[in-house]
Amino acid sequence: MFVAINYISCQESYKSRFEELFSTRAGAIDTMPGFQHMYVLKPNDQQSEYLIVSHWESEDNFKAWTSSEAFIQGHRRGFQDIEEAVKNGQEPPMKSSFKTYEILTR
């Protein structure tokens, strides 16, 4: 089994929008081959990042997701928010970085 964690840091003013994006998500990931499940974790303090934890059968399945049209469609609204901020000379309202893991034990 393979796990990908997306660490998302949001500007304070963007946090409610970020949460809205996930609560109204398209669900495109749900039908991807090898996808098992996902958690969206909200930090308990103001300084921490949101964590998007997705479980996959394999790293290849995860890579196929991140290079798919479904991935682009599933993230379109967030990408548009970032593009709009940059176009207006502002800092992006959120930043993300992926880290990947293999599960050793359960």
N, C-alpha and C positions, 0 to 999 in steps of 0.2 A: 504494500500500500504506500501511497505517496501523498504528501501534504504540502500545499502551497499556502503561505501566509502573506497577505498583502497588508503592509503597515501604512495606514492613512493618517496623515496629520492635516487637520483642518483649521483654518482661521476661525476664531470664535464666532464671527458673524455668519459663517457658512455651515456650522454644525447642524442646525435644524434642516437646512436644505439637503445636506448629505444624508441625514436620516430619512428624509422624505424620499430621496432617490432610491434608497434600499427598500423602503416599505412599499414602494410602487414599482419595483423592478420588473423587467420583462420576463424574467425566468428563463432566459435563453440557455443558461448553463445547465439547467435541470435535464435537458434532453441530450446533452453531449455524451458521446460514448466514453465510458470509463468514469464518469462523474458519479460520486457516491453521496456526498452531502456537504453542506456548507453552514458555517456559523458566522454571524456578524456580531462582533463583540464591541460594546460601548464602554469606554473607560469610566472608571468611578471618580477620577480626578480630572481637573481641567488641563493638565499638562500632558497626559498620555495620548497615545495614538489609538484610533479604532483598529481592530484587527479583523480581517476577512480571512477565515480559515476554511479552505476547501480541501476535501479528501477525494483522492482519485485512485483508480486501479494502478496507474503507472504514470511515470513522468511524460512518456510519449502522449498519453491522453491529455494531460495538462497542457503540453506544448501545442497540441492540435487545437485546443480551446483558445489559447492566447493568439493564435494566428488565424482564427476563423472569422468569417463575416458575422457570425452570431456574437462573437466577443465585441466587435466594433459596434454592432447594433445595441447590445446590452449596456454599453458604456457611453453611448452617444450623448446623452444629456449631460453627464459629468464632463465629457470632453468639450462639449459646447460651452459650458460654464468657464472652463479653463481658457479656451480660445478667446472668449469675450473679454475676460479680465486682461489677458496679455495684449489684445488689440487696443484696450483702453489704457495701456501703460501701467497696469496694476500687477501686483503679485498674484500668482495663481491662488485661488481660494483653498485648494487642497493639493497635497503632494503625496505620492505613494512610492513604495519600494517593495518588491517581492523578495521573499526568501523561501527556499524550498527545503523539504526534509523527507527523509525516509523514516518510517516508523520501525523502531527496534522492538518495542514491547507494547502490549495492550493490557 
